[in-house]
Structure formats: structure tokens, C-alpha cells
Amino acid sequence: MLQEILAFITLGIAVVFLFKKFFFKRKKSDKNCGDDCNCH
């Protein structure tokens, strides 16, 4: 039971990480500055 939960959590984190990586690359391609300029 615990192993299944940990496996799903790890899978979820990996999927979210990959989605963020691809989306941030697309945003950087469209705009040179992006959201970072507003944050800093």
C-alpha cells in the first residue's frame, strides 16, 4: 500500500516536472524576459 502511494507521488512529480520544463521553454522562446522580470 505504501509503495503504491510513493510510486504515484513520484510519477506525479516527474510528470509535473516535465510539463514545467516544456512550458518554460516555450515561454522563453516567445518572450525573452518572461515572468522573471516581474518577480525580481
C-alpha positions in Angstrom: 0.0 0.0 0.0 2.7 2.5 1.0 4.9 1.6 -2.0 2.0 2.3 -4.4 1.4 5.7 -2.8 5.1 6.6 -3.1 5.2 5.4 -6.7 2.2 7.5 -7.6 3.7 10.6 -5.9 7.0 10.1 -7.7 5.2 9.6 -11.0 3.2 12.8 -10.4 6.3 14.8 -9.5 8.1 13.6 -12.6 5.1 14.4 -14.9 4.7 17.9 -13.4 8.5 18.5 -13.7 8.4 17.5 -17.4 5.4 19.7 -18.1 7.0 22.7 -16.4 10.2 22.2 -18.3 8.5 22.1 -21.7 6.2 25.1 -20.9 9.0 27.2 -19.6 11.0 26.6 -22.8 8.0 27.7 -24.9 7.5 30.8 -22.8 11.2 31.7 -23.1 11.0 31.2 -26.9 8.1 33.6 -27.2 9.4 36.3 -24.8 13.0 36.9 -23.9 12.1 38.3 -20.5 9.1 36.2 -19.4 7.7 36.1 -15.9 11.2 36.5 -14.3 11.3 40.3 -14.9 8.2 40.9 -12.8 9.4 38.7 -10.0 12.9 40.3 -9.5 
